[in-house]
């Protein structure tokens, strides 16, 4: 009843309490009233409940009937020199009965309840070299001994031994350490290649975080959790709805207003799933691998975006309550995991060598929000393998690079007549896409009909876009001859995806020529001077014509070092085809 505890009707209950808790006992000790709720908070209330199987008229014990002694120590403290032993209180069995106990009474037993307070903080100090600092949080081991005080000449022949009760309590003190990031980088699996250096294996990549200091408590590690996600603005269409800041969730742990622990209870790992444990380096105390967010894997398109993370030190190797498991948080924005591996498909027939690869996709809440057309560029690099002069190993010589184009696919049907299938404008587009990648030192072969336009009307708008590029066998043979290499030299392909350089608002918002998107952008973002949708349409039309005539800068040769590389595919061997 409020701050008062009473026994059940019909039962005789006698209360006792430690002086560490401000309280008042009723005259007959059948109820206890606490001074305030604050006296019950932020420490353990150790409640001992025992039953005396004697009739209420039994009168063999003194007025000071039961004495409660306690041994307390933190688990890592020295059991001989650092165990606290003290008398925490007693229970007086009054020779009166409350009115509540007389309602349909059970006179065969009396219940005694004693409440003690155990402080969770260890006041002892660490030894050198950290002398003066408070010891780390630890499990509390308690042992209570309840001794019965019999009257003189009672229980002289037989009596029960003092009751001993043990209890182990989990950690409730949060780690005091706050993480601080020093640097970050990419950890890669070993580089593996075949004997002829014509192909390499994909490398696993993980983001590592270097903290300024190691975790001080040996029972703690660093934890991380995702607070928010946003697509990369260099990849996404940047429609107005993507620019609204997302809500960041609170730490999903039980509030634990009351935490009940019983003797012999095992570690329940309360709150351990609220954050992801980071994987500590085997040879460093400050380097940790950041795991991929839950629900994602190494090839998830979400990894192209940016994450807001929260880092905390937390108890990992010790039993802890949920509220006491994690320390104060470090919030870090703009964290990006390694991009998914770029895979390319390479094939060759008696006429041509062709390469297909997917563009990086941007997703948000399960929806494809990639810019259309893609802003990234994929370049295919053609290599020939030759042996070193000392004949000890193979090396790769770069023959030429070409840019993949998402607007075309490889045409395998030789019976197709482009004049009947395409308009003059579409045939012009195919012609420019075909010849703009040719090397000036080579003869332009009669190679029309190698491409076909992507059928955008029937294509899945949310599907990942793929780029394609073709080398004719005649073109390859000419390049090999320019380098003085045999025409049957083994070949390999490497694809590299580069990030764009955005110079204006038209390139930042890919659908600015859409009247609805244009109006939302002006209204929601309040961007003064935003061009109208007619101006955007004219810009995109001129840009498309420019892209047809010129392939633009060559970021992997002439402009190497001026463009950021998003990802690189493994070196892929070109299948051998005879009679090319």
Phi and psi in degrees as a GROMACS rama.xvg file:
@    title "Ramachandran Plot"
@    xaxis  label "Phi"
@    yaxis  label "Psi"
@TYPE xy
66.0277  -121.624  UNK-2
-97.0981  15.0138  UNK-3
-109.183  133.73  UNK-4
-105.455  133.402  UNK-5
-125.454  156.954  UNK-6
-78.582  161.598  UNK-7
-67.9333  154.956  UNK-8
-64.7803  136.924  UNK-9
87.6277  -2.70082  UNK-10
-118.71  140.059  UNK-11
-90.7058  119.171  UNK-12
-124.74  134.117  UNK-13
-122.119  125.008  UNK-14
-100.224  151.265  UNK-15
-142.763  156.488  UNK-16
-152.136  147.826  UNK-17
-69.8819  150.669  UNK-18
-75.3487  -1.26218  UNK-19
-75.9641  -13.4451  UNK-20
-115.862  123.347  UNK-21
-68.5788  125.735  UNK-22
-157.193  170.986  UNK-23
-137.69  127.949  UNK-24
-94.7548  142.849  UNK-25
-66.2919  159.116  UNK-26
-55.1029  -34.739  UNK-27
-94.4076  6.15711  UNK-28
60.0967  23.2846  UNK-29
-89.6629  -4.70964  UNK-30
-149.5  159.862  UNK-31
-135.896  138.788  UNK-32
-123.181  125.719  UNK-33
-86.3695  151.1  UNK-34
-69.126  -40.6758  UNK-35
-160.97  165.194  UNK-36
-66.0835  -28.314  UNK-37
-62.0572  -27.8959  UNK-38
-71.1684  -14.8783  UNK-39
-100.774  -2.72941  UNK-40
-104.338  153.692  UNK-41
64.7137  22.7118  UNK-42
-153.792  165.745  UNK-43
-81.3837  133.369  UNK-44
-100.316  109.144  UNK-45
-93.897  110.238  UNK-46
-105.694  118.946  UNK-47
-104.361  123.857  UNK-48
-122.867  121.423  UNK-49
-131.026  154.75  UNK-50
-118.595  135.604  UNK-51
-100.026  113.381  UNK-52
-86.5442  69.9742  UNK-53
-141.345  152.596  UNK-54
-64.051  156.232  UNK-55
-62.0666  -19.599  UNK-56
-84.0428  -4.25974  UNK-57
-61.3897  131.744  UNK-58
-139.422  58.8242  UNK-59
-109.951  1.46212  UNK-60
-120.973  157.83  UNK-61
-74.694  172.367  UNK-62
-60.0785  -44.467  UNK-63
-84.2033  88.5062  UNK-64
-80.1278  -44.0481  UNK-65
-132.728  133.741  UNK-66
-112.585  129.884  UNK-67
-109.104  118.829  UNK-68
-109.296  148.538  UNK-69
-132.989  136.216  UNK-70
-108.029  128.754  UNK-71
-134.192  134.329  UNK-72
-156.776  153.553  UNK-73
-82.7774  145.516  UNK-74
-56.133  -34.2236  UNK-75
-90.6595  -0.972507  UNK-76
-73.2466  159.252  UNK-77
-69.5761  125.181  UNK-78
-67.8797  -24.2465  UNK-79
-88.8492  -47.3262  UNK-80
-100.149  -15.8457  UNK-81
-120.849  22.8827  UNK-82
-93.5442  126.107  UNK-83
-85.8368  123.076  UNK-84
-122.606  121.523  UNK-85
-157.063  161.292  UNK-86
-89.1187  119.42  UNK-87
-95.9237  -11.3873  UNK-88
160.7  -175.056  UNK-89
-147.001  172.646  UNK-90
-127.637  128.68  UNK-91
-101.366  120.094  UNK-92
-86.1422  102.32  UNK-93
-76.0622  149.155  UNK-94
-92.7423  41.8356  UNK-95
-133.087  161.182  UNK-96
-126.809  132.25  UNK-97
-72.9642  159.335  UNK-98
-65.9294  -31.5614  UNK-99
-66.8231  -35.0381  UNK-100
-70.8667  -16.9407  UNK-101
-87.1634  1.21874  UNK-102
-90.4393  109.878  UNK-103
47.325  62.1974  UNK-104
-74.7948  149.019  UNK-105
-106.142  100.516  UNK-106
-86.8354  1.87795  UNK-107
-84.2987  -8.43414  UNK-108
-151.972  159.786  UNK-109
-130.212  131.366  UNK-110
-97.2576  129.388  UNK-111
-114.441  136.838  UNK-112
-129.598  126.954  UNK-113
-123.022  134.804  UNK-114
-117.866  123.819  UNK-115
-119.438  157.387  UNK-116
-113.865  127.835  UNK-117
-115.942  120.724  UNK-118
-79.1066  133.283  UNK-119
-81.8775  -9.8214  UNK-120
-95.1065  133.541  UNK-121
-87.4832  119.631  UNK-122
-87.962  -6.507  UNK-123
-71.8484  155.25  UNK-124
-101.134  158.562  UNK-125
-74.4863  160.388  UNK-126
-84.8112  173.54  UNK-127
-60.0115  146.327  UNK-128
-89.2569  6.63915  UNK-129
-106.247  32.1593  UNK-130
-58.4007  137.542  UNK-131
101.03  -20.7118  UNK-132
-89.2358  143.923  UNK-133
-65.8472  144.634  UNK-134
-66.4141  156.788  UNK-135
-69.7639  158.512  UNK-136
-62.238  149.083  UNK-137
-154.17  164.937  UNK-138
-66.0593  148.091  UNK-139
-104.213  127.527  UNK-140
-108.1  121.405  UNK-141
-117.432  144.274  UNK-142
-139.655  115.846  UNK-143
-103.151  137.776  UNK-144
-120.006  121.569  UNK-145
-105.437  112.722  UNK-146
-105.369  128.945  UNK-147
-88.2518  133.091  UNK-148
-101.171  97.4558  UNK-149
-81.6627  155.268  UNK-150
-70.1257  160.314  UNK-151
-58.9941  138.083  UNK-152
69.1514  12.9708  UNK-153
-107.979  145.411  UNK-154
54.2031  45.7791  UNK-155
-84.9295  -23.7617  UNK-156
-97.8703  -55.5789  UNK-157
-130.498  141.764  UNK-158
-161.587  157.537  UNK-159
-70.6315  145.555  UNK-160
-69.7656  159.16  UNK-161
-55.3855  138.274  UNK-162
-78.365  130.578  UNK-163
-115.676  126.361  UNK-164
-124.35  131.325  UNK-165
-113.094  149.076  UNK-166
-152.095  135.492  UNK-167
-113.53  129.566  UNK-168
-113.533  140.405  UNK-169
-74.7817  170.281  UNK-170
-71.8446  136.68  UNK-171
-121.967  -5.00872  UNK-172
-90.619  126.206  UNK-173
-69.5656  147.382  UNK-174
-58.0672  137.405  UNK-175
-83.9419  -17.7722  UNK-176
-75.8306  136.753  UNK-177
-111.468  125.553  UNK-178
-63.8792  147.557  UNK-179
-136.791  125.148  UNK-180
-85.0569  130.685  UNK-181
-96.9386  -43.0528  UNK-182
-164.122  175.953  UNK-183
-147.439  161.64  UNK-184
-169.535  -173.834  UNK-185
-112.246  128.675  UNK-186
-98.9047  129.566  UNK-187
-119.512  148.199  UNK-188
-71.7628  164.353  UNK-189
-57.8742  146.669  UNK-190
-78.5407  120.85  UNK-191
-123.567  132.007  UNK-192
-135.555  161.885  UNK-193
-83.8521  178.513  UNK-194
-64.2739  -38.4408  UNK-195
-88.3179  2.98708  UNK-196
57.9486  34.642  UNK-197
-98.4926  -11.3905  UNK-198
-154.138  153.646  UNK-199
-129.548  159.585  UNK-200
-87.9785  145.763  UNK-201
-59.8569  143.208  UNK-202
-105.085  131.576  UNK-203
-72.6372  138.498  UNK-204
-133.41  136.389  UNK-205
-136.374  150.537  UNK-206
-83.6366  128.604  UNK-207
-110.954  147.504  UNK-208
-118.058  131.245  UNK-209
-103.509  122.27  UNK-210
-93.3512  157.102  UNK-211
-67.6173  -28.6955  UNK-212
-144.355  150.945  UNK-213
-71.1446  166.761  UNK-214
-68.7749  126.507  UNK-215
-75.7536  -42.545  UNK-216
-80.9234  122.97  UNK-217
-64.1789  -15.2931  UNK-218
-91.2588  2.4464  UNK-219
-111.04  158.01  UNK-220
-140.427  175.607  UNK-221
-89.8876  139.582  UNK-222
-118.92  159.606  UNK-223
-143.387  151.972  UNK-224
-150.922  152.544  UNK-225
-83.6308  129.534  UNK-226
-97.6231  -37.63  UNK-227
-156.781  161.828  UNK-228
-139.008  143.572  UNK-229
-145.051  140.665  UNK-230
-68.3053  155.163  UNK-231
-68.1909  124.448  UNK-232
-70.055  -15.1395  UNK-233
-77.5301  -17.4376  UNK-234
-109.134  -31.4969  UNK-235
-84.9124  167.55  UNK-236
-77.8647  -11.0636  UNK-237
56.7546  38.4864  UNK-238
-62.5792  155.872  UNK-239
-55.0709  -35.0068  UNK-240
-66.8984  -18.5461  UNK-241
-81.8461  -12.8866  UNK-242
-92.4785  -3.05539  UNK-243
-77.9142  132.924  UNK-244
-66.2488  134.273  UNK-245
-76.8265  158.203  UNK-246
-76.1168  141.184  UNK-247
-105.594  122.572  UNK-248
-74.9533  152.564  UNK-249
-76.0345  166.945  UNK-250
-64.7506  119.918  UNK-251
-82.2279  75.2259  UNK-252
-126.421  156.788  UNK-253
-63.0432  132.142  UNK-254
-63.2584  -23.8161  UNK-255
50.777  56.2509  UNK-256
-61.6539  -36.202  UNK-257
-133.019  131.362  UNK-258
-119.712  119.403  UNK-259
-104.076  126.678  UNK-260
-124.567  130.037  UNK-261
-111.143  156.835  UNK-262
-58.2876  135.278  UNK-263
79.5049  6.17529  UNK-264
-71.0739  133.568  UNK-265
-82.8983  173.336  UNK-266
-65.2656  120.427  UNK-267
-96.1704  3.04661  UNK-268
52.4718  42.514  UNK-269
-60.9378  128.375  UNK-270
76.9158  1.33771  UNK-271
-67.4206  -25.5018  UNK-272
-86.6189  -0.738221  UNK-273
-70.5801  -25.7333  UNK-274
-136.9  161.174  UNK-275
-91.9964  128.764  UNK-276
-71.2561  136.138  UNK-277
-85.3847  149.02  UNK-278
-92.8587  117.637  UNK-279
-75.0786  144.118  UNK-280
-64.6731  150.693  UNK-281
-76.0816  -22.3974  UNK-282
-126.57  18.7185  UNK-283
-148.821  144.093  UNK-284
-94.1038  -4.67285  UNK-285
-118.583  -4.8325  UNK-286
-103.458  130.773  UNK-287
-135.602  142.876  UNK-288
-84.0939  136.219  UNK-289
-92.5157  115.726  UNK-290
-68.4168  156.961  UNK-291
-67.5555  141.129  UNK-292
-55.9167  150.613  UNK-293
-57.8087  140.26  UNK-294
88.0561  -7.9561  UNK-295
-111.471  164.815  UNK-296
-137.15  179.448  UNK-297
-61.0526  -23.8682  UNK-298
-106.22  13.156  UNK-299
-68.3417  137.495  UNK-300
-66.4171  -21.5545  UNK-301
-60.8334  -22.9017  UNK-302
-70.7272  -9.32237  UNK-303
-75.3886  -15.612  UNK-304
-92.1658  -171.347  UNK-305
-113.583  145.372  UNK-306
-119.625  147.024  UNK-307
-102.193  123.917  UNK-308
-115.03  157.652  UNK-309
-123.529  127.96  UNK-310
-114.523  137.427  UNK-311
-142.789  150.298  UNK-312
-82.4039  140.304  UNK-313
-148.684  153.837  UNK-314
-71.6695  127.852  UNK-315
-123.39  -38.0917  UNK-316
-104.432  17.7042  UNK-317
-142.876  149.758  UNK-318
-68.4606  127.941  UNK-319
-142.838  152.432  UNK-320
-75.2979  163.367  UNK-321
-65.6933  -43.0933  UNK-322
-70.0447  -23.7053  UNK-323
-98.355  4.31701  UNK-324
-78.1139  -40.0608  UNK-325
-111.804  149.072  UNK-326
-91.3271  -163.766  UNK-327
-70.1428  152.828  UNK-328
-97.4648  148.069  UNK-329
-110.237  121.628  UNK-330
-98.7711  126.449  UNK-331
-127.746  128.264  UNK-332
-105.107  164.535  UNK-333
69.4943  30.1648  UNK-334
-89.1291  130.357  UNK-335
-126.407  126.345  UNK-336
-75.6875  161.368  UNK-337
-55.676  139.282  UNK-338
-67.2793  151.529  UNK-339
-56.6117  152.661  UNK-340
-64.0333  134.011  UNK-341
-81.6784  121.273  UNK-342
-112.213  137.699  UNK-343
-123.486  145.491  UNK-344
-105.047  123.708  UNK-345
-118.859  133.124  UNK-346
-144.106  165.551  UNK-347
-152.032  141.723  UNK-348
-129.95  -164.669  UNK-349
-72.2303  -7.77237  UNK-350
-116.743  -30.4284  UNK-351
-152.599  164.076  UNK-352
-117.793  128.568  UNK-353
-132.22  147.612  UNK-354
-128.973  138.579  UNK-355
-131.482  137.541  UNK-356
-150.579  148.661  UNK-357
-86.9825  145.928  UNK-358
-81.0518  155.089  UNK-359
-62.0842  134.934  UNK-360
-109.163  143.399  UNK-361
-111.886  127.541  UNK-362
-126.788  152.288  UNK-363
-148.251  119.53  UNK-364
55.7934  40.7903  UNK-365
79.7556  1.84343  UNK-366
-109.783  138.913  UNK-367
-74.5806  117.961  UNK-368
-120.771  28.2227  UNK-369
-67.778  144.033  UNK-370
-60.2309  141.379  UNK-371
-125.982  110.353  UNK-372
-75.7166  165.519  UNK-373
-60.7703  141.803  UNK-374
-85.2329  -26.5497  UNK-375
-74.8774  159.786  UNK-376
-120.229  139.866  UNK-377
-112.283  124.274  UNK-378
-113.231  133.099  UNK-379
-100.207  126.528  UNK-380
-106.556  127.02  UNK-381
-97.7384  122.5  UNK-382
-117.338  150.463  UNK-383
-118.452  137.155  UNK-384
-91.6243  131.874  UNK-385
-133.931  159.464  UNK-386
-89.3661  147.924  UNK-387
-64.1948  162.719  UNK-388
-62.5058  -29.4108  UNK-389
-86.7475  2.74922  UNK-390
63.6731  23.1439  UNK-391
-97.7553  -21.9653  UNK-392
-158.922  168.122  UNK-393
-98.6158  150.706  UNK-394
-132.892  159.725  UNK-395
-106.053  134.733  UNK-396
-112.559  125.904  UNK-397
-75.5642  121.592  UNK-398
-88.428  -49.3247  UNK-399
-171.899  157.794  UNK-400
-122.344  146.618  UNK-401
-133.64  149.131  UNK-402
-91.8086  132.77  UNK-403
-74.1668  150.48  UNK-404
-125.766  129.235  UNK-405
-79.6047  -12.6821  UNK-406
-81.7385  -9.00249  UNK-407
-130.798  159.508  UNK-408
-127.248  169.584  UNK-409
-78.6207  131.389  UNK-410
-95.0588  115.846  UNK-411
-97.6274  -16.1499  UNK-412
-84.5288  110.586  UNK-413
-77.721  -11.7442  UNK-414
-87.7605  -4.23811  UNK-415
-69.0385  134.546  UNK-416
-105.383  105.499  UNK-417
-59.1651  -28.5846  UNK-418
-66.1195  -36.5437  UNK-419
-81.5351  -26.7909  UNK-420
-90.1022  -31.393  UNK-421
-121.567  157.712  UNK-422
-78.0959  171.735  UNK-423
-62.5081  -38.0167  UNK-424
-66.222  -40.1418  UNK-425
-70.1731  -36.1659  UNK-426
-66.7646  -35.4318  UNK-427
-64.6124  -40.4013  UNK-428
-62.2187  -44.9501  UNK-429
-61.3423  -39.3563  UNK-430
-64.5922  -45.4084  UNK-431
-67.8374  -39.746  UNK-432
-62.7649  -34.2017  UNK-433
-71.3978  -44.8617  UNK-434
-95.9258  -17.0164  UNK-435
-71.0613  -17.4433  UNK-436
-91.9542  -0.235995  UNK-437
-76.0796  144.421  UNK-438
-76.5131  136.308  UNK-439
-64.6832  -28.1599  UNK-440
-74.014  -7.43071  UNK-441
-104.623  158.556  UNK-442
-80.5151  132.823  UNK-443
-73.7399  110.32  UNK-444
-78.5921  166.081  UNK-445
-79.0119  90.1286  UNK-446
-131.444  36.1612  UNK-447
-76.4058  157.527  UNK-448
86.4937  4.12428  UNK-449
-78.2495  -26.8164  UNK-450
-110.559  158.216  UNK-451
-133.63  149.414  UNK-452
-72.2499  145.694  UNK-453
-68.9577  130.722  UNK-454
-82.7138  85.938  UNK-455
-70.6936  -24.0977  UNK-456
-63.6233  -38.5661  UNK-457
-102.557  0.453551  UNK-458
-80.9133  152.465  UNK-459
-71.811  118.693  UNK-460
-65.0419  -28.56  UNK-461
-90.0018  -2.90525  UNK-462
-75.2127  153.226  UNK-463
-66.5444  135.57  UNK-464
-82.7348  144.627  UNK-465
-119.319  140.829  UNK-466
-104.623  153.143  UNK-467
-134.761  151.857  UNK-468
-151.498  153.697  UNK-469
-132.364  139.834  UNK-470
-114.937  129.765  UNK-471
-76.303  151.73  UNK-472
-62.5626  -33.1772  UNK-473
-62.9351  -41.3576  UNK-474
-63.2386  -42.5612  UNK-475
-65.2062  -43.1514  UNK-476
-61.4461  -40.3054  UNK-477
-63.5046  -40.5159  UNK-478
-66.8237  -39.7686  UNK-479
-62.9444  -39.0625  UNK-480
-67.2172  -35.4897  UNK-481
-60.9702  -32.9847  UNK-482
-93.079  2.19801  UNK-483
71.1457  29.6309  UNK-484
-106.329  148.687  UNK-485
-63.6497  148.345  UNK-486
-70.6022  -15.5721  UNK-487
-97.5823  20.9641  UNK-488
-61.9193  141.05  UNK-489
-67.1564  143.098  UNK-490
-122.625  157.111  UNK-491
-144.809  158.973  UNK-492
-122.907  139.203  UNK-493
-128.432  127.851  UNK-494
-105.191  138.049  UNK-495
-128.871  128.491  UNK-496
-104.924  124.016  UNK-497
-108.665  151.45  UNK-498
-86.0234  152.295  UNK-499
-81.8816  169.353  UNK-500
-114.376  108.161  UNK-501
-85.1817  125.857  UNK-502
-113.588  -15.9375  UNK-503
-154.577  175.513  UNK-504
-69.1088  -26.9717  UNK-505
-64.3502  -37.2798  UNK-506
-79.5759  -20.9487  UNK-507
-79.718  -43.2826  UNK-508
-109.478  111.062  UNK-509
-76.3254  -19.473  UNK-510
-112.865  34.4603  UNK-511
-68.2523  -16  UNK-512
-82.2891  -4.38585  UNK-513
-84.2327  123.083  UNK-514
-60.0639  -39.6512  UNK-515
-65.8873  -45.5985  UNK-516
-63.8502  -40.4828  UNK-517
-61.0559  -44.9068  UNK-518
-66.908  -41.2065  UNK-519
-62.5218  -39.6106  UNK-520
-63.6974  -42.3465  UNK-521
-67.4258  -40.1816  UNK-522
-77.7547  -42.0404  UNK-523
-81.8581  -36.7764  UNK-524
-93.8226  -17.6306  UNK-525
54.7307  46.934  UNK-526
-90.1085  109.048  UNK-527
-69.297  143.035  UNK-528
78.68  12.469  UNK-529
-67.1235  126.746  UNK-530
-64.8627  152.776  UNK-531
-78.1157  172.778  UNK-532
-68.8428  -25.653  UNK-533
-68.5743  -40.843  UNK-534
-64.5455  -39.8234  UNK-535
-64.6816  -40.031  UNK-536
-62.8256  -41.8312  UNK-537
-63.878  -40.0755  UNK-538
-64.0876  -46.4819  UNK-539
-64.6421  -36.0237  UNK-540
-65.6631  -43.7562  UNK-541
-66.4316  -36.6226  UNK-542
-64.6667  -40.4796  UNK-543
-63.8735  -41.5963  UNK-544
-64.2419  -39.6265  UNK-545
-63.9348  -39.4851  UNK-546
-67.3313  -26.8192  UNK-547
-71.8465  -41.9954  UNK-548
-77.4282  -39.799  UNK-549
-122.536  140.901  UNK-550
-82.6738  -4.5926  UNK-551
81.3686  -161.832  UNK-552
-67.9097  153.802  UNK-553
-107.957  93.0986  UNK-554
-68.7661  -13.8613  UNK-555
-106.706  5.32888  UNK-556
-137.386  -82.4065  UNK-557
-62.9052  -39.4823  UNK-558
-108.416  28.9915  UNK-559
-61.5836  128.508  UNK-560
100.506  -11.819  UNK-561
-99.8843  -3.7333  UNK-562
-127.35  143.482  UNK-563
-82.1362  136.998  UNK-564
-95.1668  126.62  UNK-565
-81.3651  -48.9998  UNK-566
-162.428  162.058  UNK-567
-134.047  138.995  UNK-568
-80.9903  161.426  UNK-569
-63.8498  155.654  UNK-570
-66.7971  125.334  UNK-571
-116.656  128.768  UNK-572
-74.8053  136.579  UNK-573
-81.1735  127.862  UNK-574
-59.0886  142.022  UNK-575
-76.7816  132.415  UNK-576
-130.242  127.052  UNK-577
-79.7956  161.999  UNK-578
58.6265  46.1824  UNK-579
